[in-house]
């Protein structure tokens, strides 16, 4: 592949793009020497990778290995690359069961850059490091490793695969993170189009990209491919990279995209020139007019699919193919719990009605939540029911459920209530009033809400360190609604 003229190298020399790269690139770029990692409990070896559990991970270890191998193979298939020499040791994915353990290792290797992402890969040590909250294991029981962790494992496996299968792979984030995000979808069976809209995680990517498009802030295809600095939050950047890469490898430009990616993967590009070399290769492959054409096609594709979910806090996943049962999990590291908005709202005549069922998981206390959008720009409501029968009503900024304001609360009718098993929910939100009947004990609460009315948007959540299975959610008869 030809090298671009020296003048091209200045394309990636801005502080903004370099800072974003340091924060999100899948490589920590530091050797794992004598790290503070906790003792190894079990090792699970596959054909291409090893998964090392630093806590008693049980069957999760094998699940993690299977997803990691699937992620590796997805990259190898796309790059049409053969496995490296058998003389090499297998790259390793380390799973830590406690936040403190992950943070100690991350600080040692990466100096805090990936403290909040809860996962990263190191090119030099050919290893990845992920937090898998061990406290979740007892709660989810036989359901298996939650999808959020499986996706993260596939993501890091994709990075590890590129380190070994691509020559250098010092790629710009649209390619490195875009491919890893696409591998998450590939290993989860999520295709371009409607399946994305139905999956809460992928739907959230679509929602973020559409929001940027509506606001006139979506980067152009030329900015993405040619390495311009992106003035985006990290979640928005990941969403754009994943959506763009998935579109490019699945849509009308897939042949050219395949040729481009395979070519840069085969080229031993020096790290300091990687971004401008990839940019020049993309410009040579598509040309100015073709890039403008694919930019228009990408934007049209974003507009064609209506997202159905927007996750503020992870994670929500369907159980089975029927979309009748949903697992929702909040780890200890999520102080705001987990929350997913149903973007397509329910019809409103005089009031909003919700009927559903929820079952708290695990032996400890749990909290289930319903979020309700309000008209006239008022902050949404959050209705929380604890397993001991307390009912609390909050309002909160729709983007930050970790900062709720308590409006009122109702204690349980007795001190020995313990809501176990599947619980029924009946809710009516009418202008000025909210009524709730909950559970096998038919706990009732009525809240006066002066000058407050629903806008049709609603969501489900669980409190910190809670897990629940939702059933019979009112997903039919929805309509286009405003944002929460």
N, C-alpha and C positions, 0 to 999 in steps of 0.2 A: 504494500500500500504506500502511495507517495506521501512524503512528509509535507505539511503546509509551509508556506514561507514564514520566516521568523515573526513577521508582523502579526500573524494570526494568534500568536501565543498570548498577546495582551488581552484576549477576549475573556479570560477567566481570572484576571488579576485584581478583581475588586474585592474589597474587604467583606462586602455582604455575601457574595457567593462563597468565598472561602470559609466564612463563619458557618454558613448553613451546611457546607460540606462536612466540616469538622463535627457538627452536631448530629448529622443523620447518616453519614456514610457508614456502611456496614462493617468497616474495618477499623479496629482500634489502633493498629500499627505499633504494637508494643509486645515485646517478648514476655511470655509467661515463664518466669524463672522460678523463684521460690515464693510462690504466692501464698496468701493466707487462707487458701481453700480448706474447708472442713474435710474430714476423712471421707474416703470413698466407701459407700455402702454397697453398691452393685454396679456392674458394668454389663452393657448390652451391646454386642458386636454384630454388625451386619456386613454386607459385601463392600460398602463404600465408607461407612462411618461407624463410630462408636458413640453410644449415649452413656454417660457416667452420672449416676444418681448420688448426690451427697446427702440424701435422706432416704428413709425406707419408702421407695416409690412403688413397690409391688408391681401390679400389672401395668401401671402407667409407663414403666421403663420400656416394655415391649411396644406399647402403643406409640411412644415417642420415637422409638427406633424405626418403626414402620413408616411413620409420617416423614421422618428425616430421610430415609431411603427414597421415598416417593419424591421428595423435593429435589434430591440429588439427581435422580433419574430424569426428572422433567427438564433440568438444565442440560444434562448430557444429551438427551434426545434433541433438544432445540439446537444446541451447538454442534450436533453430529460429531461429538468428541468421544474418544476412547478413554477408558479409565487410566489413571497414571500408573507408573511402575508399581508392581506388587512389593517392591523393596521399601516403598514409603510406608511409614506408619499411618494408620487411619486417622483422618481428622476427627476431632472429638467435640461433642456437645455436652456441656456440663449443666446439670440441673440442680438448683439450690432450693431447699424447702423453706428457708427463712430469709426475710428481708435483710437482716443484719449480715448474713453470710454472703449474699449476693453483693451487697454494697461494699463489703471489705475486699472482695476479689476485684470488683469493678474499679474501685479506687486505686488498687495496686497496679492494674493493667492500664486503665484508661483515664485515671485521674479525675473521675467524676463526670465525664462527658456523657455517659450513658446511664447515669444513676436513675433518672426518671423513666427512661425507656424500658427498663427491666429486662433488657436483652441486648447483646452485641456480639460481634465476631472479631477475632484477631487474626489478621493475615499471617503475621510472623510465626505465631504458635499453631496456626491451623486449628484453632479452637473457637467455640462459641460458648457463651455463658448466659443462662436464662434463669430468672426467678419463677419457680412454680410453687405457689403458696401451699405448703403441706396441710395447712388447716382446712383447705377445701376438700381434701381427699375423703375424710369421714362423711362430710355432708353430701357429696354427690354420689357416694357409694358405687353401685354397679353401673351408673350411667357412663362412667369412663372419664378419661382426661378431657376437660372442657375444651371446646373448639378454639377458644382464644389461645390456649397454650399450644394446641396442635398447629395452628397457623403460624405462631411465632417460631416454632421448631422448624417448620417447612421453610420459613423466611431465612432463618440463619443457615439452614442446610444449603439453601440456594447460594448464599454468599460463599460458604465453604467450597461448594462445587466449582464456582467460578475461579476461586483462587488456584485450584488444582487443574482445571480443565481449560481455562483461557490463559493465553500468554500474557501475564501481567495483570490484566483485569483491573487496572487502576482507572476505573470508569467514572464518568460524571454521574451524579445521583439519579438523573432521569433514567439512565440505563441500569445502573447497579441496583437502585431501590425499586425502579419500575419492574425489572425482571423478578426481583425477590417478591414483590407484591403480587405479580402475575402468578408466580409459582404457588403462593398461598391459595389463590383461586383455583388453579389447575388441580392441586391436590385435594381441594374441597369440592370439586365437581361444579364450580360456578362458571357458567358461560356468559358471553357478552349478551346483554339484553335483559329480558324479563327476569331470569334467575337472579341477576344482580339486584333488581328492585325488591325481590322477595327476601333476600338474605340480609339480616340487619347490619352486619359488618360491611359487606360490599355496597349495600344501599346507602350507608353513611358516606362512603367515598363519593358516590354519585351525587348525593345531596350537597356535599361540600363543593364539588366541582360546579354544580349548577348554580349554587349561591354565588360563587366567584364570577360565573358567566353573567348572571343577572346584574351583578354590581359593576360589571365592566372591568373586573380585576383578574380574569382568567388569563394566564400567560399565553402568548401566541405559540404556535408550533415552532416558529423560527427561534423564539426565545428559549424554548425547551431544548430543541435539538442542537442549537449553536452555543449553548452554555451561558446565556445571559443570566445575571443574578436575579433570583426570584424573591420578591418582597412578600413572602408568605409565612404564615405560622407553620410549624413543623407538621401538625396534623393535616393542614391544607396542602402542604407540599407533597406529603406522602400520597394523599388522595389523588392529586393531579398526576403525579408520576405513574401511579398504578393504573388509573383510568387511561392515560395516554398510551402507555406501553401495551395494555390489554387491547386497546383499539388498534394499535399499529400491528400487532402480531396476529390479530383475528379478523381484521377488516380487509378492505380492498387493497391495502398497501402491504399485505403480509409478505409477499414474495420479495419486494425490495427491502423490507425491514429485516427479513431473514438473511438476505445477502449482506446487508450492512453489519448486523450483529456478528455473524460468523466471521466476516472479514476482520473486524477489530479484535475479535477473540483470538484469531490466528496470528495477529501482529504483535510482536514483542515491543510494546510501546513503553518508553521510559516514563516513570511515574510523573516527573515534572512536566511532561508534554502531553499527558494522557487526555485531558479535557480538550485542548485545542485540536489534537489529532482526530479525536472522535468527532468534533464539530466539523472539521474540514471534510472528513469522510462522509458525514451526513449531508453536507452541502453538495459534495460531488455526486452522491447517490441520487438525491432528489432534485436539486436545482431550485432556484428561487420560486419559479412559477408552481412547481409541484408542491413545494412546502406550503405556499399560500392555498393551494387546492386542498391539501390534506388538513390544513388548519380549519378550513370551512367545513369539511366533512366531519372532523372531530367535534366541532361545536354543534353541528346538526345532530350527530349521534347522541350527544349529551341531552339535547332537548327532546329526543324521541321517547325516552323512558322516564316514567314517573317514579321516584323513590318512594318506598313504602315505610321505611324505618329511618330514624336518625338516633344513633346511640350517643348519648352524652358521656356515659360511663359504661365500660364493658363489664360483663358480656352477656348477650342474649343469643340463643341458638335454637333452631327447630330440632325436635327429637323425632326422627323418622321422616318420611316423605310426605305425610299428609298435612303438615303444618297445623295440626290440632294440639300438639303439645310443645311447650317451649321451656327450655331450661335457662334460668337466669342466675348468675353467680356474681357476688361482690367479694373481693378479697379484702384482707386487712389493710392493704395498701391503698384502698379507695375510700377515703374518709367520707365522701359523699354517697357511698353505696353505688349501685348500678342503676342506670335509668335509660330507657329506650322510648322515644316518642314514636307514636304511630302517625306518620305525616299525613296520610289520607284520613280526613276527619270523619266522624259519624254525623249523620243528618240530625238537624235540630228542628223540632217543631216548636213546642213551648219549652222543652227541656232536653237535656242530654241524658240518655239512659245507657248504663253499662251493666251487663250481667256476665259473670265469668266464674272460674274456680281456680284456686291456688292451693298448693300443698308445700309447706315448709319442709326442708330437708335437714337431716342431721339431728343430733341429740341435744344441741345447745339451743339457746334462744334465737329467734329469727324475727325479721320484720319485713312485711310486704307493703308495697306502696302503689298508689294510683296517682298519676300526674294529670292535671286538667288545665288546658289552655283557657284563657279568659279573653273576652273581647275588649276593644278599646285600648289595646296596648298594655293592660294591667299584667303584672307578673303572674305566672302560673301558680296554681295551687298544688300542694303535695299532701295527700291523705295517707297517713302511715298507721298500720295496725301491727302491734307487737304480739308475739305468741302468748304473752301474759294478759292480753285483753285491753291494753291501753290503746286509745284512738287519739291521734294527734293531727292537727291541721296546720300546715305551714304555707307560706308563700316564698318564692325563691326566684332569682334570676334564671331564665330558662337555660342559660349556658353554664350555670354553676350551682348544681344541686348540693354542693358541699357548704353552701352559705345560706341555709334556709332561715326564715324568721318565723318563730312559733306564734301562731294566731290564737289558738285555743287547744285545750285537750280535755279528754273525758276518761276518767279512771274506770277500771273494770268494776262490775257489780260486786265482785268478791275477790279475795286475795289468792284464791287457790285455782284460778282459771289457767288452763294450759291448752291452747288451741293446737290440737294435733290432727293429723290426717288432712284430707282434702276439705277445703273451706269454700263455701259458696259466697258470692259477692253480689249484692244488688245496690246500685247507686243511681241517684237522680240528682242532676245539677240543673236547677231552674234559676231564672233571674232572681237574685236576692236570697237563695236558699240552697243548701246542699244536704242531702239525706243519704244515709248509709245503713244497710243491714249486712252484717258480716258473720259468717261462720255457723257451725252447728249449734251454737248457743244463741244465735240470732241477736247478737249485740247490735244495738241501734244507736245512732247518733244523728242529731240535726244541728246544722250550723247556719246561723244567720249571716248573710254576706251582702251588706248594703251596696247597691249600685254595682253588682257583680253579675256577669252572665257568661255562659260558655261560648266558645267559638268553634267547638266540634273536635278540636285536636285533643288527644289524650295519650297517655303512656303508662308503662308499667315499670316497677322498680323493686329492688330489695335493699335493705339496709346493709351497712358494713358487716363483713363476715357472715352474710346470710346467703342461702341458696334456696331456690324454690322452683317448682314446676307449675307453669300456668296452663290451664285448659279452657277450652270453649271461649276463647277471646272473640269479641265481636268484630271480625275482620271482613264481613260481608256488608254490602250496602253502604260502602264508604263513598265519600265525595272529595273533590279537590277542596283543600282547606288552607287557611292561612297558617303561618308559622306559629309555634308555641308562644 
